[in-house]
Amino acid sequence: MAAKKKSTARNGFRKDEYIVYPTHGVGRIVGVEEQEVAGCKLELYVINFEKDKMTLRVPVTKCASAGMRKLSDGTIVTKALETLRGRARVKRTMWSRRAQEYESKINSGDLISIAEVVRDLFRSDSQPEQSYSERQLYEAALDRMAREVAAVQDVDEVMAMQTIGETLNKSARQKAAAIEAEARDEAA
């Protein structure tokens, strides 16, 4: 039997606040409740992940060890968007090992690490298609990044996706222009 408690700030989190849970992304704390589990009373954050249609209950005392954190601030979002403009760093290791690294970066909940995955797996229209597993990881990272950018900038996810897409495409055009200019210089 769960009894609702007053919504005061606990561990720095409070009701109706957006947070980031590493393995699920951006969610909203919809309440704090007390439940009895195995004879012990536990205070739990009730977190709703609207897009995934999922509710998660996290013990108040375990939120730090679970990696739950507040949304990034504007400077971190700016830094993440700058990361997208950087050069893709694809290691020359087996795909399975890289996929594991990408997956762990996505599940870390760190916006900069997620931006690195988006940058590394992005393919412009002129590049060859991605494999199914590459596309799945890219879309997971892009979705996770867009949700946090949308929540921080107080826009909808479509606008956040547009911002990220424009940044990636602009970066790809600049790289293509630089390669083209380099080829002209060599030919001259």
N, C-alpha and C positions, 0 to 999 in steps of 0.2 A: 504494500500500500504506500503510495507516494504522496507526501504532503508538500504543498507549495510553500516556499520560504519568501521572505522579503527580498526585493532585488537591490541589495547594496553591493558595492564594489568588493570583490574578493580577488586577491592576488592581482589586482590591477585591472581585472576584467569586470564588466557589468552587463546587465541585460540590454538587449537591442544593439549591442556593439558588434561590428564585424571583426572577425579574427581570421587567422590563417592556421589551419591544422595541416601539418606537413603532408600527410598521405592523401588528403581529400581536398585541399585548397581552401578557398574563401567560404566561410560560413558565418551565420549570425547566431549569437547567443540569444535564445528565446526565453531562457529562464534558468533558475537555479532551484533544484529540488533535493529533498532528502529522501533516501531510500535505505531500507535495512537489507543488507546482504550478508548472509552467513552469520547473523547475530550482531553485526557491526553496523552502526549508522554511518552512512556516507553522504556527503554533500556532492552533488553532481551538477556540472554545467550541462544544460541541454542545448545542443548546437544543431541548427537546421541548415542543411545544404540544399537550398531550394532547387537548383538545377539538377542535382542528382536525385531529388526526391528522397532524401535520407535525413534521419535524425540520429545524432550521436550523443551519447552521454559520457562525459569525461569527469572523473573524480577531481574535485577542486585541488586536492593535494598533489595530483599527478600531472597537472597541465604543463608544468615546466619540464618535467622529464619526458613528456610526450612530444615536446617541441612546439606546443601551441604558442602563438605569438600574436601581437597586435599587427594591424596592417602596416606595411612599409610607409615611410613618409615620402613626400614629393621628391626629395633629393635622391632617394633610392630608386624611385621610378624613373627619374631622369637618367640616372646612371645605368639602369637596365636597358633603357632605350638607346643609350650610347653604346652599350655592349652589342646591340644588334647591328650597329654600323661597322663594327670591327671585322677583322678578317676571320673567316671560319677556320677553326683549329681542329681538323679531323686527323686523329692519330692513325697510324698505319698498323693497327692491330686487327685481330679478327672481329667481324661484325658482332658476334655474340658477346664479346668482352666490352666493346664500345656500347652496345645496347644496354648492358648491365650498368655501365657508368652513367649513361643518359638517364636510365630509370632511377638510379639513386639520386641524381641531381634533381630530377623532377620531384621525387618524394622527399627531398630535403626541406622543401618549403621555402628555400632561399630564392628570392626573386632574381638576383643576379645569375645564379647557377641555372635557373630555368631559362633566362634570356640567352645564356650560352648555348643551351640545347636548341632553342629556336633558331639562333644564328647558324649553328653548325649543321642543322638538318634542313634549312631553308633551300628551296630550289626555285630559281627564277624560271620564266617561261622558256628561256633559251637553253636551259640545262636539261640533262636526261631525267626521266621520271624516277621517282623513288620506289623502292621495294615496298611491299605492304607493311612490313614491320617498321621501316623507317618512317613511313607516312603516319602510322599509328602513334609512334613516339613523338613525332613532330606535332601532330594535332593535339596530343595530350599536353605537351609543354605549352603550345600556343594557347590552348583553352585555359590552362592554369594561370598563365601570365596575363591573359586578357581579363580574367575575372578580378585579379588583384588590381590591375591598372584601372579598370572600370570603378571598382570600389574606392580607390584612393582619389581618383580624379572626379568622382561623383558623376559619371556618365554611364550610359548603358554599354553592355558588352559589344554591341555592334560598332559603336564609336571607338571603343578600345581596340577592337580587331582592326578597324580601319587605320588607326594611328600606328599600330604595330606593322601592318601591311605596307603602309606608305614608307615607313622607316626602312623596312627590309628592301622594298623595290627601289627606293632612292639609292640605297647603299649598293644594290646590284647594278644599277645604271652607272653609278660613279666608277665602280670597279671595271665594268665593260668599257667605259670611255677611256680609262687609264690604260687598259690592255691594248685598245685600239691605237691610242696615241703612241704607246711604246712600239707597236708594230710598225707604225708609219715612220718613227724615228730610225728604226733599224733598217728600213727599206731605203731611206733617203741617203 
